[in-house]
């Protein structure tokens, strides 16, 4: 606490971009750009160690799965940085070429977009404050694991949780555990592969490669972009400490290529599987061929993805138009609803549908019409705004950053350090933190993931994989 009090004024530096963007709100273009660039300033301050030094128990390359790196980059990158394409589109750009005269720009929409971006940079500052304030390394260890057996343990965990994820789907009320176990199996298998390659364990390498490719194919045929990107991203991060140059020159271009190809691929895949009843294998081949042969510079699908799908700022502007002018702030109502959702349906058969609870405020704000076949769940920061405006954004994002950091540290304490704690358990069970969702879905997932973490800890201790120090 003494160190925190001593450097308290340094945390205020994180809020300079937000203050400047408010001072410049008379010009929405300048205000937006100030807020948008401000997030990169906050990234820089966070990683410079100026507010609080980064952990020194591991090299930077060997701790990239910790929240200050991975969660902040993905969550904030998706929330606050991806809106630039929407902003350019409002200015009349398409595929980075100005195609509309400036007089046709919707300045009211531009002003709303700049306002959203100001909330984004405020949220980023609050998130970084909570995270850095809670950051305390090295984590005091209570348990240890035999590092010589780590590669094999990771492989066993990957194999065990794969059938458990399938079994959970078939049992009523355990569907959410299926997602947790599936993610845990994937992360464990990928981590095992990254361990096996430099150790030259032939069997482990081949088996883990088979698991990884199976997961990657499943991601390709899921109809969603995120699992594909996460598959490549996680393997690259795990391999980076051992193969820095190889990862930099292969995985980074691969991720950029995925962002270019996936919108076309997914659009065609969904049209075939969901619309024309083509089997998944054939649809995957058709979509892949079309994406590889498409002219990306002229493909409107990619620009539409960057503008309306990569960012959720368009939906945020719709909520800004209705709250608080026509609909009052919700206060703690959304938090109370999130608490209700945590109760298992097996104990409360008549529990309200989570989807319906969330969509009520979407319909009320007129974001989508009742009865339309669209799921438009608000992002975490939107729920924060709906709860209390700027104050709601600050408090909710501060709690978010604090929770992310404390849970990651708890995982390291329970599982003998970074590898099993943060890289496996935290990254496998708490992936919802990477993107963030509406209050109800987030709290429910985090609560039961935490319960799963405690159960897995007890199980590993029972099998003496984890030993008391």
C-alpha positions in Angstrom: 0.0 0.0 0.0 2.9 2.3 0.7 4.3 1.9 -2.8 0.8 2.5 -4.3 0.3 5.7 -2.3 3.8 6.9 -3.2 3.1 6.6 -7.0 -0.6 7.3 -7.0 -0.2 10.4 -9.1 1.4 8.2 -11.8 -2.0 6.4 -12.4 -3.5 9.8 -13.2 -1.3 9.9 -16.3 -3.4 7.1 -17.8 -6.4 9.5 -17.9 -4.7 12.3 -19.9 -5.9 11.1 -23.3 -9.5 11.0 -22.0 -9.3 14.5 -20.6 -7.7 15.8 -23.8 -10.4 14.2 -26.0 -13.1 15.8 -23.9 -11.4 19.2 -24.2 -11.4 18.7 -28.0 -14.9 17.4 -28.4 -15.9 20.5 -30.4 -14.1 18.8 -33.4 -15.3 15.2 -33.5 -12.5 14.1 -35.8 -9.8 15.5 -33.6 -11.5 14.3 -30.5 -11.9 10.7 -31.9 -8.3 10.6 -33.0 -7.0 11.9 -29.7 -9.0 9.2 -27.8 -8.0 6.4 -30.3 -4.3 7.3 -30.2 -4.7 7.6 -26.4 -5.1 3.9 -26.0 -1.7 3.3 -27.6 -0.3 5.8 -25.2 -1.8 3.8 -22.3 -0.3 0.6 -23.8 3.1 2.3 -23.8 2.8 3.6 -20.2 1.7 0.1 -19.1 4.6 -1.7 -20.7 7.2 0.9 -19.8 7.0 -0.1 -16.1 6.9 3.6 -15.2 3.8 3.2 -13.0 4.8 -0.1 -11.6 7.7 -2.3 -12.8 6.7 -5.4 -14.8 7.3 -8.9 -13.3 10.9 -9.9 -13.3 10.5 -13.6 -12.3 10.4 -14.5 -16.1 11.6 -12.8 -19.2 9.0 -10.8 -21.1 8.8 -13.4 -23.9 8.1 -16.1 -21.3 5.2 -14.3 -19.6 3.1 -13.1 -22.5 0.0 -15.0 -21.3 -0.2 -12.7 -18.2 -3.1 -10.3 -18.2 -1.1 -7.1 -18.8 0.1 -8.5 -22.1 -2.5 -10.9 -23.7 -5.8 -9.9 -22.1 -5.0 -6.1 -22.4 -3.9 -6.5 -26.0 -6.9 -8.6 -27.1 -9.6 -7.0 -25.0 -8.6 -3.4 -25.5 -7.5 -4.0 -29.1 -11.0 -5.3 -29.9 -12.8 -2.8 -27.8 -11.0 0.4 -28.4 -8.6 0.1 -31.4 -10.6 -1.7 -34.0 -13.1 1.2 -34.4 -10.7 3.0 -36.7 -12.2 1.3 -39.8 -15.7 2.4 -38.8 -14.4 5.9 -38.3 -12.7 5.9 -41.8 -16.0 4.5 -43.3 -17.9 7.5 -41.8 -15.4 9.8 -43.5 -16.2 8.3 -46.8 -13.4 5.7 -47.2 -13.9 2.2 -48.5 -10.9 -0.2 -48.7 -8.8 2.8 -47.6 -9.8 4.9 -50.7 -12.0 7.9 -50.3 -15.1 7.3 -52.3 -17.6 9.8 -51.0 -17.3 13.6 -51.1 -16.8 15.2 -47.7 -20.1 17.1 -47.8 -22.0 13.8 -47.5 -20.4 12.8 -44.2 -22.9 12.3 -41.4 -21.5 14.6 -38.7 -24.1 13.7 -36.1 -22.9 10.0 -36.4 -19.3 11.2 -36.4 -20.0 13.1 -33.1 -21.6 9.9 -31.5 -18.6 7.8 -32.7 -16.1 10.3 -31.1 -18.2 10.1 -27.9 -18.0 6.3 -27.9 -14.3 6.5 -28.4 -13.9 8.8 -25.4 -15.7 6.2 -23.3 -13.4 3.5 -24.8 -10.2 5.4 -23.7 -11.7 6.1 -20.3 -12.5 2.4 -20.0 -9.0 1.5 -21.0 -7.5 3.8 -18.4 -9.7 2.3 -15.7 -8.9 -1.2 -16.8 -5.2 -0.5 -16.7 -5.5 1.1 -13.3 -7.2 -1.9 -11.8 -4.8 -4.3 -13.4 -1.6 -2.5 -12.5 -2.8 -1.6 -9.0 -3.5 -5.3 -8.3 -0.3 -6.6 -10.0 2.0 -8.2 -7.4 4.9 -10.5 -8.6 6.4 -12.9 -7.8 3.3 -14.7 -6.6 3.8 -16.4 -3.3 3.8 -20.2 -4.0 2.0 -22.7 -1.9 2.3 -25.7 -4.2 4.9 -27.1 -6.6 5.1 -29.4 -9.6 7.9 -31.6 -11.0 9.0 -29.6 -14.0 10.6 -32.7 -15.6 7.1 -34.2 -15.9 5.4 -31.0 -17.1 5.3 -31.9 -20.8 3.7 -35.2 -20.1 1.2 -33.7 -17.6 0.1 -31.2 -20.2 -0.5 -33.9 -22.7 -2.5 -35.9 -20.2 -4.7 -32.9 -19.3 -5.3 -32.3 -23.0 -6.4 -35.9 -23.5 -8.6 -36.1 -20.3 -10.5 -32.9 -20.9 -11.3 -33.6 -24.5 -13.8 -36.4 -23.8 -15.1 -34.5 -20.7 -16.0 -31.6 -22.9 -18.1 -33.9 -25.2 -19.7 -35.6 -22.2 -20.7 -32.2 -20.6 -22.7 -31.4 -23.8 -24.9 -34.4 -23.2 -25.7 -33.6 -19.6 -28.4 -31.0 -19.0 -27.1 -27.9 -17.2 -23.4 -28.6 -18.0 -23.1 -27.1 -21.4 -21.1 -24.1 -20.2 -18.6 -26.5 -18.7 -18.2 -28.1 -22.1 -16.9 -24.8 -23.5 -14.5 -24.5 -20.5 -13.2 -28.1 -20.9 -12.8 -27.8 -24.6 -10.8 -24.6 -24.3 -8.7 -26.2 -21.5 -8.0 -29.2 -23.7 -7.0 -27.1 -26.6 -4.7 -24.8 -24.6 -3.1 -27.7 -22.8 -2.5 -29.6 -26.1 -1.0 -26.5 -27.7 1.2 -25.8 -24.7 2.3 -29.5 -24.7 3.2 -29.1 -28.4 5.2 -26.0 -27.7 7.1 -28.0 -24.9 7.6 -31.1 -27.0 9.2 -29.5 -30.1 12.3 -28.0 -28.4 12.6 -31.1 -26.2 12.5 -33.3 -29.4 10.0 -35.7 -27.9 8.9 -37.4 -31.1 5.8 -39.1 -29.8 4.6 -36.1 -27.8 5.2 -33.8 -30.8 3.3 -36.0 -33.3 0.4 -36.7 -30.9 0.1 -33.0 -29.9 0.4 -31.9 -33.6 -2.5 -34.3 -34.4 -4.6 -32.8 -31.5 -3.7 -29.3 -32.7 -4.6 -29.9 -36.3 -7.9 -31.6 -35.3 -8.8 -28.5 -33.2 -7.8 -26.2 -36.1 -10.0 -28.1 -38.5 -12.9 -27.9 -36.0 -12.3 -24.2 -35.8 -12.4 -23.9 -39.6 -15.7 -25.7 -39.7 -17.3 -23.9 -36.8 -18.5 -21.0 -38.9 -16.8 -18.5 -36.6 -13.6 -16.5 -37.0 -12.4 -16.3 -33.4 -11.5 -19.9 -32.9 -9.3 -19.9 -36.0 -7.5 -16.8 -35.0 -7.0 -18.0 -31.4 -5.7 -21.3 -32.6 -2.8 -19.6 -34.5 -2.3 -16.8 -31.9 -1.9 -19.2 -28.9 0.5 -21.5 -30.6 2.6 -18.5 -31.7 2.8 -17.1 -28.1 3.7 -20.5 -26.7 6.5 -21.1 -29.3 7.8 -17.5 -29.1 10.2 -17.9 -26.1 12.1 -20.8 -27.9 11.8 -19.6 -31.5 11.5 -15.8 -31.5 12.6 -15.1 -35.1 10.6 -18.0 -36.6 7.4 -16.9 -34.8 7.9 -13.2 -35.7 8.4 -14.0 -39.4 5.7 -16.7 -39.8 3.0 -16.2 -37.2 2.6 -12.5 -37.5 2.2 -12.5 -41.3 -0.1 -15.6 -40.8 -2.4 -13.6 -38.5 -2.5 -10.7 -40.9 -3.4 -13.0 -43.7 -6.2 -14.6 -41.7 -7.7 -11.1 -41.1 -7.7 -10.6 -44.9 -9.1 -14.1 -45.8 -11.4 -15.0 -43.0 -14.3 -12.6 -43.8 -14.6 -14.0 -47.3 -14.1 -17.6 -46.1 -16.6 -17.4 -43.3 -19.2 -15.7 -45.5 -19.1 -18.4 -48.1 -18.8 -21.2 -45.6 -21.9 -20.1 -43.7 -23.9 -19.6 -46.9 -23.1 -23.2 -47.9 -23.6 -24.9 -44.6 -26.3 -22.8 -43.0 -28.2 -21.9 -46.2 -27.6 -24.6 -48.8 -27.2 -27.6 -46.5 -23.8 -28.5 -47.9 -21.8 -30.8 -45.5 -19.1 -29.1 -43.5 -16.2 -30.8 -45.2 -17.3 -29.7 -48.7 -18.3 -26.3 -47.6 -14.8 -25.8 -46.0 -13.1 -26.7 -49.3 -15.4 -24.4 -51.3 -14.9 -21.5 -48.9 -11.2 -21.9 -48.7 -10.8 -22.0 -52.5 -12.9 -18.9 -52.9 -11.0 -17.0 -50.2 -7.6 -17.9 -51.6 -8.6 -16.8 -55.1 -10.6 -13.7 -54.3 -9.2 -10.3 -55.1 -8.8 -9.0 -51.6 -8.4 -5.4 -52.7 -11.9 -5.3 -54.3 -13.7 -7.6 -51.8 -16.4 -5.6 -50.1 -16.9 -8.5 -47.6 -13.5 -7.8 -46.0 -14.2 -4.0 -45.7 -17.7 -4.7 -44.3 -16.1 -7.1 -41.7 -13.6 -4.4 -40.6 -16.2 -1.7 -40.4 -19.2 -3.5 -38.8 -18.0 -6.8 -37.4 -14.5 -6.2 -36.1 -15.7 -3.4 -33.9 -19.0 -3.0 -32.0 -19.0 0.8 -32.0 -21.9 1.0 -34.4 -24.1 -0.7 -31.8 -22.7 1.5 -29.0 -23.8 4.7 -30.9 -27.3 3.3 -31.0 -27.4 2.9 -27.2 -25.9 6.4 -26.8 -28.9 7.8 -28.7 -31.4 6.3 -26.3 -29.7 6.5 -22.9 -30.1 8.6 -20.9 -32.3 10.8 -23.1 -35.2 8.4 -23.5 -34.2 5.5 -21.2 -32.7 6.1 -17.8 -29.5 4.5 -16.6 -30.0 1.1 -15.2 -28.0 1.6 -12.0 -27.3 -1.8 -10.4 -30.2 -3.6 -12.2 -27.9 -5.3 -14.7 -25.5 -6.4 -11.9 -28.5 -7.9 -10.1 -29.6 -9.7 -13.2 -26.0 -11.1 -13.6 -26.3 -12.4 -10.1 -29.5 -14.2 -10.9 -28.0 -15.9 -13.9 -25.3 -17.5 -11.8 -27.9 -19.7 -10.1 -27.8 -23.2 -11.8 -31.0 -24.0 -13.7 -31.1 -27.4 -12.0 -31.9 -25.6 -8.8 -34.2 -23.1 -10.5 -36.0 -24.7 -13.4 -38.0 -21.6 -14.2 -35.0 -19.3 -14.2 -35.3 -16.6 -16.9 -33.4 -17.1 -20.1 -30.1 -15.3 -20.1 -30.4 -14.5 -23.8 -33.9 -13.0 -23.2 -32.7 -10.9 -20.2 -29.9 -9.4 -22.2 -31.9 -8.8 -25.4 -34.6 -6.9 -23.4 -32.4 -3.8 -23.2 -31.4 -4.2 -26.8 -35.1 -4.2 -27.9 -35.9 -1.4 -25.5 -33.2 0.8 -27.0 -34.4 0.0 -30.6 -31.0 -1.5 -31.6 -32.8 -4.4 -33.3 -36.5 -5.1 -33.7 -38.4 -7.7 -31.6 -38.7 -10.9 -33.5 -35.8 -10.3 -35.8 -33.4 -13.3 -36.1 -30.4 -11.4 -34.7 -28.4 -11.7 -31.5 -27.0 -8.2 -30.7 -25.8 -8.7 -27.1 -24.1 -5.5 -25.8 -20.4 -5.5 -25.0 -19.2 -5.2 -21.5 -18.4 -1.5 -21.8 -21.9 -0.8 -23.2 -23.5 -2.4 -20.2 -21.1 -0.3 -18.0 -22.3 2.9 -19.8 -26.0 1.8 -19.6 -25.5 1.3 -15.8 -24.2 4.8 -15.1 -22.6 6.7 -17.9 -18.9 7.8 -17.5 -18.9 6.8 -13.8 -20.4 3.3 -14.7 -17.6 2.9 -17.3 -14.9 3.8 -14.9 -16.1 1.6 -12.0 -17.0 -1.4 -14.2 -13.7 -1.4 -16.2 -11.7 -0.9 -13.0 -13.3 -4.0 -11.5 -12.7 -5.8 -14.7 -9.0 -5.1 -14.7 -8.7 -5.9 -11.0 -10.6 -9.2 -11.4 -8.5 -10.3 -14.4 -5.2 -9.7 -12.5 -6.3 -11.2 -9.1 -7.7 -14.4 -10.7 -4.5 -14.9 -12.8 -2.4 -14.5 -9.7 -4.6 -16.9 -7.8 -4.2 -19.5 -10.5 -0.4 -19.2 -10.3 -0.6 -19.6 -6.6 -2.8 -22.7 -6.8 -1.0 -24.4 -9.7 2.7 -23.9 -8.9 3.5 -21.0 -11.0 3.1 -19.4 -14.4 2.9 -22.4 -16.8 0.1 -24.4 -15.2 -1.4 -21.3 -13.5 -1.7 -18.5 -16.0 -0.7 -20.1 -19.3 -3.0 -23.2 -18.9 -5.7 -22.7 -16.3 -6.3 -19.0 -16.5 -6.0 -18.9 -20.3 -8.1 -22.1 -20.7 -10.9 -21.4 -18.3 -11.2 -17.6 -18.5 -11.0 -16.9 -22.2 -14.2 -14.8 -21.9 -11.9 -12.1 -20.4 -10.2 -11.8 -23.7 -13.2 -10.3 -25.4 -15.7 -9.4 -22.7 -19.4 -9.8 -22.9 -22.6 -8.5 -21.4 -22.7 -8.5 -17.6 -24.9 -11.6 -17.3 -22.8 -13.9 -19.6 -19.5 -12.6 -18.2 -20.3 -13.1 -14.5 -21.9 -16.5 -15.0 -18.8 -17.7 -17.0 -16.3 -16.3 -14.6 -18.0 -17.6 -11.5 -18.3 -21.2 -12.7 -14.8 -21.1 -14.3 -13.5 -20.2 -10.8 -15.4 -23.1 -9.3 -13.9 -25.4 -12.1 -10.4 -24.0 -11.2 -10.8 -25.0 -7.5 -12.1 -28.5 -8.4 -9.1 -29.1 -10.8 -6.7 -27.9 -8.1 -8.2 -30.4 -5.6 -8.0 -33.1 -8.2 -4.3 -32.5 -9.1 -3.5 -32.5 -5.4 -5.3 -35.8 -4.9 -3.2 -37.3 -7.7 0.0 -35.7 -6.1 0.7 -33.9 -9.4 0.6 -30.8 -7.2 2.5 -31.0 -3.9 2.6 -28.7 -0.9 5.7 -26.7 -0.5 
